[in-house]
């Protein structure tokens, strides 16, 4: 999977929103978000 140079970091956004995500959830959501950003790119 290509890396997004200026993507959105799920862990950082979750921290700002005060959402506690497990490492597994963070990885899953990051992969999903990366796919969405690649699609709209």
C-alpha positions as CSV (number, residue, x, y, z in Angstrom):
1,X,0.0,0.0,0.0
2,X,1.5,3.4,-0.9
3,X,2.2,5.8,2.0
4,X,0.3,9.1,2.2
5,X,2.8,11.9,2.7
6,X,0.5,14.3,4.4
7,X,-2.2,12.0,5.8
8,X,-4.2,12.2,8.9
9,X,-2.9,10.4,12.0
10,X,-5.8,8.5,13.6
11,X,-4.0,8.3,17.0
12,X,-3.5,12.1,17.1
13,X,-7.1,12.8,16.2
14,X,-8.4,10.3,18.8
15,X,-6.2,12.0,21.4
16,X,-7.7,15.4,20.5
17,X,-11.2,14.0,20.7
18,X,-10.3,12.3,24.0
19,X,-11.1,8.9,22.6
20,X,-9.2,5.9,23.9
21,X,-8.4,3.5,21.1
22,X,-6.5,0.2,21.5
23,X,-3.4,-0.3,19.3
24,X,-5.5,-2.7,17.2
25,X,-8.3,-0.2,16.7
26,X,-5.8,2.6,15.8
27,X,-4.2,0.3,13.2
28,X,-7.5,-0.7,11.7
29,X,-8.9,2.8,11.6
30,X,-5.7,4.2,10.1
31,X,-5.8,1.6,7.3
32,X,-9.4,2.5,6.6
33,X,-8.7,6.2,6.6
34,X,-5.7,5.8,4.4
35,X,-7.8,3.9,1.8
36,X,-10.5,6.7,1.9
37,X,-7.8,9.4,1.4
38,X,-6.2,7.4,-1.5
39,X,-9.6,7.1,-3.1
40,X,-10.4,10.8,-3.0
41,X,-6.9,11.8,-4.0
